[in-house]
Amino acid sequence: LVQILTEPKNALIKQYERLFDMEDVKLTFQTDALKAIAEKAIQRKTGARGLRSIMEGILLDTMFDLPTLESVEEIVISADVVEGKAKPLLIHAERQEGVEHSA
């Protein structure tokens, strides 16, 4: 199931990465998160068909908030996020004012 999430040309992970790219935000899934998503699909007995609904459940709030999240550069999804124990990690961009002139 992890391969189905990541390997095909139209893999779910790649689709969500492209969606977040449109907002100039990098979406990162830790390996343990991918395994937790696959495990959830196995527990629900939905197999590959259930992967999309699991992914939507994980990312729906974040996708809704994304346009209003200023300076967020990357969003990291861990196993704790998949299991509902934590919120996605938001990595903010550092301000680059005046950096060009320092060299």
Secondary structure, 3 states (H helix, E strand, C coil): CHHHHHCCCCCHHHHHHHHHHCCCCEEEECHHHHHHHHHHHHHCCCHHHHHHHHHHHHHHHHHHHHHHCCCEEEEEECHHHHCCCCCCEEEECCCCCCHHHHC
